[in-house]
Structure formats: C-alpha cells, structure tokens
C-alpha cells in the first residue's frame, strides 16, 4: 500500500489559493450587483437567498457554498468558473 505524506504547509497553501479565488468571485459579484443598482434585498428576492446571508457573504464573514455562488451569479447574468 502506497501512503503519501501530505505536508500541512502544502495543504494550507492550496487552501489559501482557493480562498483567494472565492474572494475574487465575491468581489466580482459585489461589483456587478452595484453596477446594476440591485440592492441586497432585491438580490435576496431574486435568488431566494436570505439577505443576511448575502450581507455576510459580501462582508467576507462566511464561506459560501458553490450553490449560493451559482445562484447569485446566475441572477446577475454572470457565468461562474474556477481557474
């Protein structure tokens, strides 16, 4: 049996990269929402996502699920993809 040791530093580096990408997506969603003059309350009504969740997301106080990111991006007419 082949057991590979995974360094904690390498794991944390990958986690940081993923978080940076999520933060970039959130920033784009905020920018697009504001560009289209949509309030958090309006976005909540469109997506069915509670306004409090959108607020926490936009203040980087939660880790969003992929489903939440997809629902918001679709509502704003954006395509979501990861590099």
FENZIDA-V148228 format. One record per pair of residues at least 24 apart in sequence whose C-alpha atoms are under 8 Angstrom apart, sorted by the first residue. I is the first residue (numbers start at 1). GAP is how many residues later the second one is. D is the distance in whole Angstrom. If there is no record, write none. Layout:
BEGIN
i=I gap=GAP d=D
i=I gap=GAP d=D
END
This chain:
BEGIN
i=21 gap=61 d=8
i=23 gap=37 d=8
i=26 gap=31 d=7
i=26 gap=32 d=7
i=27 gap=31 d=8
i=29 gap=43 d=7
i=29 gap=44 d=7
i=29 gap=47 d=8
i=30 gap=28 d=7
i=32 gap=44 d=7
i=33 gap=43 d=7
i=43 gap=29 d=8
i=43 gap=32 d=8
i=46 gap=29 d=7
i=47 gap=24 d=6
i=47 gap=25 d=6
i=47 gap=28 d=7
END
